[in-house]
Amino acid sequence: MKKVHIILLIVIAASIGLLIAMTGDLSTYDTVASAREKPGKSVNVIARLDKTQPIVYDALKNPNYLSFYVIDSLGAQTKVIYHNPKPADLETADRIVIKGSMQGQVFDCRDILLKCPSKYKDDPAQVKKQLKAAL
C-alpha cells in the first residue's frame, strides 16, 4: 500500500471514531414518569418550578445543597436535589432543564439550565406591525 492510502485510512478511521463519540452525547428529553422508569440513568427533563412548594437553600449552612420541586408538561411532580450553588433567577425562569438521574422518588440533579420567559415570547402588537410592514 502507498503512504497516501494508509494516511487516508487513518483519517477515515479517526472521522468515524469522532462521529461515534459525538453521537454518545446526543440526548432526548424525558418526562418525570419516564425518568422514574430509568433509575440511575442520566436523563434530561424539561419542567417548570412548582411555586407552591418551598425552595430549600441556605448558603450559610450548606451552599452546595438546593432542593425544590418541578412539574413536567404532563403534570407529574418530583423533588429535585442539586448539589451546587443556587442558580440566579431560578424563581423567574419559565422552563427549567434538569440533567441528572432518578434516585428513588428524588431527582439527583447534576446540571440546571434556565429558560428565560421574556426571551422566547412574542409581543403580539409587534408581530402585527411587522406583518403590516412586510405587506
Disulfide bonds with the S-S distance in Angstrom:
none
